[in-house]
Amino acid sequence: MTQGTVLVTLTEGDYERAVQRVLRYPDQDISLVDAVNAEIADRLGLPVWTYDYHFDGMGSRVWRA
């Protein structure tokens, strides 16, 4: 893991966009952590590796093996 890992720093913009993303879905139980992960994945152009249906609801690109 340590040789292939790249640390990604959360920006203030990521956090602000994540808060707005949570507010767009008041009927969903989307956590701020999930929204931040979705924002970072969007910023980096990467899919989220998850089985959590909230990412589908947020319109995130999801990678499933």
PyMOL Python script that loads the backbone (N, CA, C, O; Angstrom):
from pymol import cmd

cmd.read_pdbstr("""\
ATOM      1  N   MET A   1       0.817  -1.190   0.000  1.00  0.00           N
ATOM      2  CA  MET A   1       0.000   0.000   0.000  1.00  0.00           C
ATOM      3  C   MET A   1       0.861   1.254   0.000  1.00  0.00           C
ATOM      4  O   MET A   1       0.547   2.204  -0.718  1.00  0.00           O
ATOM      5  N   THR A   2       1.916   1.289   0.766  1.00  0.00           N
ATOM      6  CA  THR A   2       2.685   2.525   0.886  1.00  0.00           C
ATOM      7  C   THR A   2       3.380   2.911  -0.412  1.00  0.00           C
ATOM      8  O   THR A   2       3.621   4.096  -0.640  1.00  0.00           O
ATOM      9  N   GLN A   3       3.705   1.965  -1.258  1.00  0.00           N
ATOM     10  CA  GLN A   3       4.395   2.289  -2.501  1.00  0.00           C
ATOM     11  C   GLN A   3       3.451   2.783  -3.583  1.00  0.00           C
ATOM     12  O   GLN A   3       3.879   3.520  -4.471  1.00  0.00           O
ATOM     13  N   GLY A   4       2.194   2.405  -3.537  1.00  0.00           N
ATOM     14  CA  GLY A   4       1.263   2.814  -4.578  1.00  0.00           C
ATOM     15  C   GLY A   4       0.233   3.824  -4.115  1.00  0.00           C
ATOM     16  O   GLY A   4      -0.748   4.079  -4.814  1.00  0.00           O
ATOM     17  N   THR A   5       0.447   4.399  -2.947  1.00  0.00           N
ATOM     18  CA  THR A   5      -0.532   5.310  -2.363  1.00  0.00           C
ATOM     19  C   THR A   5      -0.162   6.763  -2.609  1.00  0.00           C
ATOM     20  O   THR A   5       0.999   7.152  -2.482  1.00  0.00           O
ATOM     21  N   VAL A   6      -1.154   7.552  -2.959  1.00  0.00           N
ATOM     22  CA  VAL A   6      -0.974   8.987  -3.108  1.00  0.00           C
ATOM     23  C   VAL A   6      -1.922   9.660  -2.123  1.00  0.00           C
ATOM     24  O   VAL A   6      -3.130   9.426  -2.160  1.00  0.00           O
ATOM     25  N   LEU A   7      -1.383  10.484  -1.254  1.00  0.00           N
ATOM     26  CA  LEU A   7      -2.223  11.206  -0.304  1.00  0.00           C
ATOM     27  C   LEU A   7      -2.889  12.390  -1.002  1.00  0.00           C
ATOM     28  O   LEU A   7      -2.244  13.144  -1.731  1.00  0.00           O
ATOM     29  N   VAL A   8      -4.169  12.535  -0.766  1.00  0.00           N
ATOM     30  CA  VAL A   8      -4.938  13.627  -1.366  1.00  0.00           C
ATOM     31  C   VAL A   8      -5.415  14.521  -0.242  1.00  0.00           C
ATOM     32  O   VAL A   8      -6.029  14.052   0.717  1.00  0.00           O
ATOM     33  N   THR A   9      -5.136  15.792  -0.357  1.00  0.00           N
ATOM     34  CA  THR A   9      -5.510  16.748   0.676  1.00  0.00           C
ATOM     35  C   THR A   9      -6.867  17.358   0.361  1.00  0.00           C
ATOM     36  O   THR A   9      -7.125  17.802  -0.757  1.00  0.00           O
ATOM     37  N   LEU A  10      -7.720  17.369   1.364  1.00  0.00           N
ATOM     38  CA  LEU A  10      -9.028  17.999   1.252  1.00  0.00           C
ATOM     39  C   LEU A  10      -8.840  19.508   1.184  1.00  0.00           C
ATOM     40  O   LEU A  10      -8.132  20.091   2.005  1.00  0.00           O
ATOM     41  N   THR A  11      -9.479  20.138   0.200  1.00  0.00           N
ATOM     42  CA  THR A  11      -9.403  21.585   0.096  1.00  0.00           C
ATOM     43  C   THR A  11     -10.650  22.210   0.716  1.00  0.00           C
ATOM     44  O   THR A  11     -11.647  21.524   0.943  1.00  0.00           O
ATOM     45  N   GLU A  12     -10.592  23.475   0.983  1.00  0.00           N
ATOM     46  CA  GLU A  12     -11.760  24.180   1.495  1.00  0.00           C
ATOM     47  C   GLU A  12     -12.904  24.099   0.489  1.00  0.00           C
ATOM     48  O   GLU A  12     -14.066  23.959   0.872  1.00  0.00           O
ATOM     49  N   GLY A  13     -12.577  24.188  -0.788  1.00  0.00           N
ATOM     50  CA  GLY A  13     -13.585  24.079  -1.836  1.00  0.00           C
ATOM     51  C   GLY A  13     -14.261  22.711  -1.855  1.00  0.00           C
ATOM     52  O   GLY A  13     -15.468  22.611  -2.073  1.00  0.00           O
ATOM     53  N   ASP A  14     -13.465  21.641  -1.622  1.00  0.00           N
ATOM     54  CA  ASP A  14     -14.047  20.296  -1.546  1.00  0.00           C
ATOM     55  C   ASP A  14     -15.089  20.245  -0.433  1.00  0.00           C
ATOM     56  O   ASP A  14     -16.194  19.736  -0.617  1.00  0.00           O
ATOM     57  N   TYR A  15     -14.715  20.776   0.712  1.00  0.00           N
ATOM     58  CA  TYR A  15     -15.612  20.764   1.862  1.00  0.00           C
ATOM     59  C   TYR A  15     -16.876  21.580   1.572  1.00  0.00           C
ATOM     60  O   TYR A  15     -17.982  21.124   1.862  1.00  0.00           O
ATOM     61  N   GLU A  16     -16.723  22.767   1.009  1.00  0.00           N
ATOM     62  CA  GLU A  16     -17.885  23.619   0.720  1.00  0.00           C
ATOM     63  C   GLU A  16     -18.817  22.960  -0.293  1.00  0.00           C
ATOM     64  O   GLU A  16     -20.036  22.996  -0.129  1.00  0.00           O
ATOM     65  N   ARG A  17     -18.251  22.357  -1.340  1.00  0.00           N
ATOM     66  CA  ARG A  17     -19.075  21.662  -2.335  1.00  0.00           C
ATOM     67  C   ARG A  17     -19.752  20.436  -1.732  1.00  0.00           C
ATOM     68  O   ARG A  17     -20.881  20.107  -2.097  1.00  0.00           O
ATOM     69  N   ALA A  18     -19.073  19.764  -0.819  1.00  0.00           N
ATOM     70  CA  ALA A  18     -19.661  18.595  -0.157  1.00  0.00           C
ATOM     71  C   ALA A  18     -20.861  18.996   0.695  1.00  0.00           C
ATOM     72  O   ALA A  18     -21.880  18.305   0.694  1.00  0.00           O
ATOM     73  N   VAL A  19     -20.748  20.096   1.415  1.00  0.00           N
ATOM     74  CA  VAL A  19     -21.874  20.580   2.214  1.00  0.00           C
ATOM     75  C   VAL A  19     -23.057  20.887   1.303  1.00  0.00           C
ATOM     76  O   VAL A  19     -24.192  20.526   1.613  1.00  0.00           O
ATOM     77  N   GLN A  20     -22.796  21.551   0.185  1.00  0.00           N
ATOM     78  CA  GLN A  20     -23.869  21.862  -0.761  1.00  0.00           C
ATOM     79  C   GLN A  20     -24.474  20.591  -1.349  1.00  0.00           C
ATOM     80  O   GLN A  20     -25.679  20.528  -1.595  1.00  0.00           O
ATOM     81  N   ARG A  21     -23.642  19.586  -1.573  1.00  0.00           N
ATOM     82  CA  ARG A  21     -24.133  18.315  -2.114  1.00  0.00           C
ATOM     83  C   ARG A  21     -25.078  17.650  -1.120  1.00  0.00           C
ATOM     84  O   ARG A  21     -26.130  17.146  -1.512  1.00  0.00           O
ATOM     85  N   VAL A  22     -24.722  17.642   0.146  1.00  0.00           N
ATOM     86  CA  VAL A  22     -25.594  17.058   1.176  1.00  0.00           C
ATOM     87  C   VAL A  22     -26.920  17.805   1.216  1.00  0.00           C
ATOM     88  O   VAL A  22     -27.979  17.187   1.326  1.00  0.00           O
ATOM     89  N   LEU A  23     -26.869  19.124   1.127  1.00  0.00           N
ATOM     90  CA  LEU A  23     -28.091  19.930   1.191  1.00  0.00           C
ATOM     91  C   LEU A  23     -28.996  19.721  -0.020  1.00  0.00           C
ATOM     92  O   LEU A  23     -30.203  19.946   0.072  1.00  0.00           O
ATOM     93  N   ARG A  24     -28.433  19.291  -1.160  1.00  0.00           N
ATOM     94  CA  ARG A  24     -29.247  19.035  -2.363  1.00  0.00           C
ATOM     95  C   ARG A  24     -30.120  17.794  -2.222  1.00  0.00           C
ATOM     96  O   ARG A  24     -31.064  17.609  -2.990  1.00  0.00           O
ATOM     97  N   TYR A  25     -29.812  16.940  -1.245  1.00  0.00           N
ATOM     98  CA  TYR A  25     -30.537  15.684  -1.076  1.00  0.00           C
ATOM     99  C   TYR A  25     -31.098  15.578   0.351  1.00  0.00           C
ATOM    100  O   TYR A  25     -30.698  14.691   1.105  1.00  0.00           O
ATOM    101  N   PRO A  26     -32.014  16.471   0.723  1.00  0.00           N
ATOM    102  CA  PRO A  26     -32.515  16.473   2.107  1.00  0.00           C
ATOM    103  C   PRO A  26     -33.293  15.205   2.474  1.00  0.00           C
ATOM    104  O   PRO A  26     -33.441  14.892   3.655  1.00  0.00           O
ATOM    105  N   ASP A  27     -33.780  14.488   1.489  1.00  0.00           N
ATOM    106  CA  ASP A  27     -34.543  13.267   1.765  1.00  0.00           C
ATOM    107  C   ASP A  27     -33.653  12.033   1.870  1.00  0.00           C
ATOM    108  O   ASP A  27     -34.143  10.937   2.141  1.00  0.00           O
ATOM    109  N   GLN A  28     -32.351  12.202   1.657  1.00  0.00           N
ATOM    110  CA  GLN A  28     -31.401  11.089   1.725  1.00  0.00           C
ATOM    111  C   GLN A  28     -30.537  11.202   2.971  1.00  0.00           C
ATOM    112  O   GLN A  28     -30.307  12.297   3.485  1.00  0.00           O
ATOM    113  N   ASP A  29     -30.062  10.065   3.447  1.00  0.00           N
ATOM    114  CA  ASP A  29     -29.191  10.026   4.621  1.00  0.00           C
ATOM    115  C   ASP A  29     -27.732   9.998   4.161  1.00  0.00           C
ATOM    116  O   ASP A  29     -27.011   9.031   4.407  1.00  0.00           O
ATOM    117  N   ILE A  30     -27.308  11.075   3.488  1.00  0.00           N
ATOM    118  CA  ILE A  30     -25.951  11.160   2.956  1.00  0.00           C
ATOM    119  C   ILE A  30     -25.058  11.831   3.989  1.00  0.00           C
ATOM    120  O   ILE A  30     -25.341  12.933   4.457  1.00  0.00           O
ATOM    121  N   SER A  31     -23.976  11.144   4.335  1.00  0.00           N
ATOM    122  CA  SER A  31     -23.062  11.714   5.326  1.00  0.00           C
ATOM    123  C   SER A  31     -22.132  12.731   4.666  1.00  0.00           C
ATOM    124  O   SER A  31     -21.912  12.699   3.455  1.00  0.00           O
ATOM    125  N   LEU A  32     -21.603  13.617   5.472  1.00  0.00           N
ATOM    126  CA  LEU A  32     -20.640  14.592   4.966  1.00  0.00           C
ATOM    127  C   LEU A  32     -19.382  13.876   4.474  1.00  0.00           C
ATOM    128  O   LEU A  32     -18.763  14.314   3.504  1.00  0.00           O
ATOM    129  N   VAL A  33     -19.003  12.795   5.122  1.00  0.00           N
ATOM    130  CA  VAL A  33     -17.827  12.026   4.693  1.00  0.00           C
ATOM    131  C   VAL A  33     -18.046  11.472   3.288  1.00  0.00           C
ATOM    132  O   VAL A  33     -17.156  11.563   2.443  1.00  0.00           O
ATOM    133  N   ASP A  34     -19.226  10.896   3.029  1.00  0.00           N
ATOM    134  CA  ASP A  34     -19.517  10.384   1.686  1.00  0.00           C
ATOM    135  C   ASP A  34     -19.510  11.513   0.660  1.00  0.00           C
ATOM    136  O   ASP A  34     -18.980  11.349  -0.439  1.00  0.00           O
ATOM    137  N   ALA A  35     -20.089  12.646   1.011  1.00  0.00           N
ATOM    138  CA  ALA A  35     -20.133  13.776   0.086  1.00  0.00           C
ATOM    139  C   ALA A  35     -18.731  14.304  -0.206  1.00  0.00           C
ATOM    140  O   ALA A  35     -18.435  14.671  -1.343  1.00  0.00           O
ATOM    141  N   VAL A  36     -17.868  14.347   0.804  1.00  0.00           N
ATOM    142  CA  VAL A  36     -16.484  14.786   0.589  1.00  0.00           C
ATOM    143  C   VAL A  36     -15.768  13.808  -0.336  1.00  0.00           C
ATOM    144  O   VAL A  36     -15.055  14.225  -1.248  1.00  0.00           O
ATOM    145  N   ASN A  37     -15.954  12.512  -0.106  1.00  0.00           N
ATOM    146  CA  ASN A  37     -15.330  11.522  -0.992  1.00  0.00           C
ATOM    147  C   ASN A  37     -15.825  11.675  -2.422  1.00  0.00           C
ATOM    148  O   ASN A  37     -15.042  11.559  -3.364  1.00  0.00           O
ATOM    149  N   ALA A  38     -17.098  11.932  -2.591  1.00  0.00           N
ATOM    150  CA  ALA A  38     -17.658  12.143  -3.925  1.00  0.00           C
ATOM    151  C   ALA A  38     -17.044  13.370  -4.579  1.00  0.00           C
ATOM    152  O   ALA A  38     -16.724  13.341  -5.768  1.00  0.00           O
ATOM    153  N   GLU A  39     -16.876  14.443  -3.825  1.00  0.00           N
ATOM    154  CA  GLU A  39     -16.289  15.671  -4.371  1.00  0.00           C
ATOM    155  C   GLU A  39     -14.838  15.472  -4.777  1.00  0.00           C
ATOM    156  O   GLU A  39     -14.422  15.928  -5.842  1.00  0.00           O
ATOM    157  N   ILE A  40     -14.070  14.798  -3.942  1.00  0.00           N
ATOM    158  CA  ILE A  40     -12.667  14.555  -4.274  1.00  0.00           C
ATOM    159  C   ILE A  40     -12.567  13.673  -5.510  1.00  0.00           C
ATOM    160  O   ILE A  40     -11.745  13.928  -6.390  1.00  0.00           O
ATOM    161  N   ALA A  41     -13.402  12.633  -5.582  1.00  0.00           N
ATOM    162  CA  ALA A  41     -13.394  11.757  -6.758  1.00  0.00           C
ATOM    163  C   ALA A  41     -13.753  12.540  -8.010  1.00  0.00           C
ATOM    164  O   ALA A  41     -13.132  12.355  -9.057  1.00  0.00           O
ATOM    165  N   ASP A  42     -14.751  13.413  -7.915  1.00  0.00           N
ATOM    166  CA  ASP A  42     -15.121  14.252  -9.062  1.00  0.00           C
ATOM    167  C   ASP A  42     -13.961  15.153  -9.481  1.00  0.00           C
ATOM    168  O   ASP A  42     -13.651  15.274 -10.666  1.00  0.00           O
ATOM    169  N   ARG A  43     -13.329  15.779  -8.496  1.00  0.00           N
ATOM    170  CA  ARG A  43     -12.217  16.692  -8.792  1.00  0.00           C
ATOM    171  C   ARG A  43     -11.068  15.968  -9.484  1.00  0.00           C
ATOM    172  O   ARG A  43     -10.436  16.512 -10.390  1.00  0.00           O
ATOM    173  N   LEU A  44     -10.803  14.738  -9.052  1.00  0.00           N
ATOM    174  CA  LEU A  44      -9.699  13.970  -9.623  1.00  0.00           C
ATOM    175  C   LEU A  44     -10.105  13.176 -10.868  1.00  0.00           C
ATOM    176  O   LEU A  44      -9.260  12.572 -11.528  1.00  0.00           O
ATOM    177  N   GLY A  45     -11.404  13.181 -11.183  1.00  0.00           N
ATOM    178  CA  GLY A  45     -11.877  12.445 -12.343  1.00  0.00           C
ATOM    179  C   GLY A  45     -11.808  10.935 -12.151  1.00  0.00           C
ATOM    180  O   GLY A  45     -11.583  10.190 -13.105  1.00  0.00           O
ATOM    181  N   LEU A  46     -12.002  10.489 -10.915  1.00  0.00           N
ATOM    182  CA  LEU A  46     -11.904   9.069 -10.597  1.00  0.00           C
ATOM    183  C   LEU A  46     -13.244   8.523 -10.124  1.00  0.00           C
ATOM    184  O   LEU A  46     -14.040   9.254  -9.535  1.00  0.00           O
ATOM    185  N   PRO A  47     -13.497   7.245 -10.378  1.00  0.00           N
ATOM    186  CA  PRO A  47     -14.713   6.648  -9.826  1.00  0.00           C
ATOM    187  C   PRO A  47     -14.521   6.338  -8.344  1.00  0.00           C
ATOM    188  O   PRO A  47     -13.394   6.200  -7.867  1.00  0.00           O
ATOM    189  N   VAL A  48     -15.623   6.231  -7.635  1.00  0.00           N
ATOM    190  CA  VAL A  48     -15.607   5.849  -6.222  1.00  0.00           C
ATOM    191  C   VAL A  48     -15.763   4.341  -6.163  1.00  0.00           C
ATOM    192  O   VAL A  48     -16.648   3.781  -6.811  1.00  0.00           O
ATOM    193  N   TRP A  49     -14.916   3.683  -5.395  1.00  0.00           N
ATOM    194  CA  TRP A  49     -14.991   2.235  -5.235  1.00  0.00           C
ATOM    195  C   TRP A  49     -15.851   1.947  -4.019  1.00  0.00           C
ATOM    196  O   TRP A  49     -15.381   2.051  -2.886  1.00  0.00           O
ATOM    197  N   THR A  50     -17.109   1.587  -4.245  1.00  0.00           N
ATOM    198  CA  THR A  50     -18.057   1.429  -3.146  1.00  0.00           C
ATOM    199  C   THR A  50     -19.242   0.575  -3.567  1.00  0.00           C
ATOM    200  O   THR A  50     -19.506   0.380  -4.754  1.00  0.00           O
ATOM    201  N   TYR A  51     -19.942   0.075  -2.570  1.00  0.00           N
ATOM    202  CA  TYR A  51     -21.234  -0.580  -2.776  1.00  0.00           C
ATOM    203  C   TYR A  51     -22.343   0.244  -2.132  1.00  0.00           C
ATOM    204  O   TYR A  51     -23.493  -0.192  -2.081  1.00  0.00           O
ATOM    205  N   ASP A  52     -22.007   1.416  -1.647  1.00  0.00           N
ATOM    206  CA  ASP A  52     -22.963   2.311  -0.983  1.00  0.00           C
ATOM    207  C   ASP A  52     -23.842   2.983  -2.040  1.00  0.00           C
ATOM    208  O   ASP A  52     -23.342   3.693  -2.912  1.00  0.00           O
ATOM    209  N   TYR A  53     -25.133   2.757  -1.957  1.00  0.00           N
ATOM    210  CA  TYR A  53     -26.066   3.288  -2.963  1.00  0.00           C
ATOM    211  C   TYR A  53     -26.159   4.810  -2.940  1.00  0.00           C
ATOM    212  O   TYR A  53     -26.653   5.400  -3.900  1.00  0.00           O
ATOM    213  N   HIS A  54     -25.707   5.456  -1.885  1.00  0.00           N
ATOM    214  CA  HIS A  54     -25.764   6.920  -1.824  1.00  0.00           C
ATOM    215  C   HIS A  54     -24.938   7.567  -2.934  1.00  0.00           C
ATOM    216  O   HIS A  54     -25.299   8.632  -3.434  1.00  0.00           O
ATOM    217  N   PHE A  55     -23.844   6.938  -3.318  1.00  0.00           N
ATOM    218  CA  PHE A  55     -23.009   7.503  -4.375  1.00  0.00           C
ATOM    219  C   PHE A  55     -23.734   7.479  -5.720  1.00  0.00           C
ATOM    220  O   PHE A  55     -23.565   8.387  -6.533  1.00  0.00           O
ATOM    221  N   ASP A  56     -24.535   6.449  -5.954  1.00  0.00           N
ATOM    222  CA  ASP A  56     -25.361   6.412  -7.161  1.00  0.00           C
ATOM    223  C   ASP A  56     -26.364   7.563  -7.128  1.00  0.00           C
ATOM    224  O   ASP A  56     -26.564   8.252  -8.128  1.00  0.00           O
ATOM    225  N   GLY A  57     -26.988   7.762  -5.980  1.00  0.00           N
ATOM    226  CA  GLY A  57     -27.975   8.822  -5.827  1.00  0.00           C
ATOM    227  C   GLY A  57     -27.397  10.213  -5.995  1.00  0.00           C
ATOM    228  O   GLY A  57     -28.083  11.130  -6.447  1.00  0.00           O
ATOM    229  N   MET A  58     -26.111  10.371  -5.623  1.00  0.00           N
ATOM    230  CA  MET A  58     -25.446  11.667  -5.766  1.00  0.00           C
ATOM    231  C   MET A  58     -24.917  11.886  -7.179  1.00  0.00           C
ATOM    232  O   MET A  58     -24.403  12.959  -7.494  1.00  0.00           O
ATOM    233  N   GLY A  59     -25.043  10.870  -8.029  1.00  0.00           N
ATOM    234  CA  GLY A  59     -24.569  11.005  -9.404  1.00  0.00           C
ATOM    235  C   GLY A  59     -23.078  10.794  -9.565  1.00  0.00           C
ATOM    236  O   GLY A  59     -22.500  11.191 -10.577  1.00  0.00           O
ATOM    237  N   SER A  60     -22.452  10.175  -8.583  1.00  0.00           N
ATOM    238  CA  SER A  60     -21.013   9.900  -8.672  1.00  0.00           C
ATOM    239  C   SER A  60     -20.760   8.757  -9.642  1.00  0.00           C
ATOM    240  O   SER A  60     -21.586   7.862  -9.821  1.00  0.00           O
ATOM    241  N   ARG A  61     -19.603   8.820 -10.254  1.00  0.00           N
ATOM    242  CA  ARG A  61     -19.162   7.694 -11.075  1.00  0.00           C
ATOM    243  C   ARG A  61     -18.694   6.605 -10.111  1.00  0.00           C
ATOM    244  O   ARG A  61     -17.828   6.854  -9.273  1.00  0.00           O
ATOM    245  N   VAL A  62     -19.251   5.411 -10.221  1.00  0.00           N
ATOM    246  CA  VAL A  62     -18.950   4.329  -9.279  1.00  0.00           C
ATOM    247  C   VAL A  62     -18.271   3.199 -10.019  1.00  0.00           C
ATOM    248  O   VAL A  62     -18.696   2.806 -11.105  1.00  0.00           O
ATOM    249  N   TRP A  63     -17.205   2.677  -9.420  1.00  0.00           N
ATOM    250  CA  TRP A  63     -16.488   1.528  -9.976  1.00  0.00           C
ATOM    251  C   TRP A  63     -16.838   0.316  -9.127  1.00  0.00           C
ATOM    252  O   TRP A  63     -16.665   0.316  -7.908  1.00  0.00           O
ATOM    253  N   ARG A  64     -17.331  -0.710  -9.794  1.00  0.00           N
ATOM    254  CA  ARG A  64     -17.618  -1.971  -9.117  1.00  0.00           C
ATOM    255  C   ARG A  64     -16.975  -3.086  -9.923  1.00  0.00           C
ATOM    256  O   ARG A  64     -17.144  -3.177 -11.139  1.00  0.00           O
ATOM    257  N   ALA A  65     -16.242  -3.926  -9.224  1.00  0.00           N
ATOM    258  CA  ALA A  65     -15.554  -5.050  -9.892  1.00  0.00           C
ATOM    259  C   ALA A  65     -16.527  -6.151 -10.229  1.00  0.00           C
ATOM    260  O   ALA A  65     -16.132  -7.173 -10.792  1.00  0.00           O
TER     261      ALA A  65
END
""", "prot")
cmd.dss("prot")
cmd.show_as("cartoon", "prot")
cmd.util.cbc("prot")
cmd.orient("prot")
